[in-house]
Amino acid sequence: MQSKEELKKVLLNLLLEDVEFRHAVAGAIGYKEILDRIAKVEEDMNARFLELRKEMNERFAKVDERFAKVEEDIRDLRKDMNEGFKRHDEEFKRVWQSIEDLRKDMNEGFKRHDEEFKRV
């Protein structure tokens, strides 16, 4: 009778050298079923990753649409602000012109009054 160590050595040599024995052992321990299950898990994971990628791309597309809308809103706001500034600039120009006209009228009035006071 062989010792455990000798038996291990013989079995290991058979596994390494005898392809038929190796396949028989693999079948006996359910190696093919394990490989099939691993392949199924890999297939399921790949399918789920593809699904997640599709979902992610759809969400990115929605975010891109929202950003485009925000950019459009910002452009519209900037346009509105610039138009508002232009209107205010024109109004300020009219106000300053009115102040200048008023000042001119006042100075002319003061000048007339000064001349009138001199005559009096």
Residue pairs with C-beta under 8 A, 6 or more apart in sequence:
2 10
14 21
14 22
15 21
15 22
15 25
16 22
25 31
26 32
